Amino acid sequence: MDIEIVEVRGKRRIAVHNGDVNNFFGYNMIKNNDMGGIVSPEISKLDGRDVQIYELDGCRPLIDYIGEKTDLERVRHVLDELWERILRCEEYVLDPDNLIYEIDNIFVEFGTDEIKVLYLEEYDRPVIRGFCKIVERIIESLGKEERELLLFLYSVHRTLSASPFNPSDVEAVLRGEKEYLQDKGKVEIENARLVEENATDVDEKNMEDKREIAKKDEQLINNRQMVSVMIALLIIFFFAISPYARGEVSNQIEYIRIGIVIFVVGFAELLVASKIK
């Protein structure tokens, strides 16, 4: 199936090639009833082939309409009308999956801002999936500063893609029920806050654990150093009194005094250092 913009009798039209030109039930139903923005084609010849021509005078592409002013009110209007088109098809026993829900092939009428959707027999593509993709395209065009609009769009996307699908949830969001939207928004904001706080708590606990491990490692090193120094002082002390032990008493008293002073001073320093740690 090919969709293109062509010029017919001096006017721009939407032409669909390779569509079903033999099934007129849906097209006649749309022409004979007020279908509120659902557009059916005229069967015509173009370059010797049967094509379906959609007349969309005074309309512009939806993507241009949204890009001109992307705010909550306008986006809600667009999505609400797209949902209405689906309900209208079901009301008239038409298959909503024959609605062309592609953001590049949906149009908006100047002046009235009515959304124009093309109906094509045997198009047969899941309309809700197409709706989700439209929402995704709008989300992609927004910046992070559009927080309120993003929360609304995320709520819409979540309800459209939910399993099982619940039309009542979709209608609640699209109708702008403030309590529903606020509750959903608050839940999302609270969830985001809890995730952030939990991540912060985990990071702080990890840092605290690392500091505790580092402190223990440092204490272990200090203890080893203390033991080494004490062993060295003992060696010096025994070296100092060894002449006395061998019976060499000459100047032995001085050696003993020096050894005792070294040992006591060194031990006191180590004791003070351990208290500080």
Secondary structure, 3 states (H helix, E strand, C coil): CEEEEEEECCEEEEEEECCCCCCCHHHHHHHCCCCCCEECCEEEEECCEEEEEEECCCEEEHHHHHHHCCCHHHHHHHHHHHHHHHHHHHHCCCCHHHECCCHHHCEEECCCCCEEEEECCCCCCCHHHHHHHHHHHHHHCCCCCCHHHHHHHHHHHHHHCCCCCCHHHHHHHHCCCHHHHHHHHHHHHHHHHHHHHHHHHHHHHHHHHHHHHHHHHHHHHHHHHHHHHHHHHHHHHHHHHHHHHCCCCCCHHHHHHHHHHHHHHHHHHHHHHHHHC
